[in-house]
Amino acid sequence: MRMWKSLSVALGVLGIVALAYLPFGAAQEEKSIEQMLTEAKTPADHEAIAAYYDKEAQEAHSKHAEHQKMKEWYKNTPAASKGGFSTHCDALISYDDKTAKEYEALAKLHRKMAKSAK
């Protein structure tokens, strides 16, 4: 009897694990940006790429704001204020700002491509 319980539990666990690996039609994997770019032909394709770049730009803006807050924290923390952290934060803030602008420019260009695509 005890063996049957153990066997039932083991089979149940294996069944649950097996279900986790089944491909579900609704859970289609997203395409990579590389795939999106190489397969882009229609206006909708270019709009999808623009949306991807908009999302990346938003993430860069979020990082920019996060690094601004970190800079303030370092500036107001006596133990960290003399450690040169501000220089690193400034570099990251500048990088995030430039990154966001580049992604925004790419999104704009793909929106133009979407308008001219047939």
Stockholm file with secondary structure:
# STOCKHOLM 1.0

chainA/1-118         MRMWKSLSVALGVLGIVALAYLPFGAAQEEKSIEQMLTEAKTPADHEAIAAYYDKEAQEAHSKHAEHQKMKEWYKNTPAASKGGFSTHCDALISYDDKTAKEYEALAKLHRKMAKSAK
#=GR chainA/1-118 SS CHHHHHHHHHHHHHHHHHHHTSCCTTSCCCCCHHHHHHHCCSHHHHHHHHHHHHHHHHHHHHHHHHHHHHHHHHHTCHHHHTTTHHHHHHHHHHHHHHHHHHHHHHHHHHHHHHHHCC
#=GC SS_cons         CHHHHHHHHHHHHHHHHHHHTSCCTTSCCCCCHHHHHHHCCSHHHHHHHHHHHHHHHHHHHHHHHHHHHHHHHHHTCHHHHTTTHHHHHHHHHHHHHHHHHHHHHHHHHHHHHHHHCC
//
